[in-house]
């Protein structure tokens, strides 16, 4: 009886070792990427600036403006209504006035000077 059990276990091991014996070649590297060279030589991606400070200003003419100063110190978004569409203003370099679409904002922080299209410059406090 012991002889039959050992033959059965040897036969079972032989059958199990034959499982999943696949002769198909294994692909190690995968297909070549047609854009690999372009991606390797591409310029680094610059993320858009995020909001650094948001201020609501009351101007001398009693109007309200809303300005979001961005983290790159060269971009600001100006809104003339709290939930209005923003107008993107840019500065040539950090510390220079933000301008765009007839708008101009000089300064940042608690006090600015704002010029709106068709109006003269006014002082505004936050």
Order of alpha helices (4+ residues) and beta strands (2+ residues): alpha-alpha-beta-beta-beta-beta-beta-beta-beta-beta
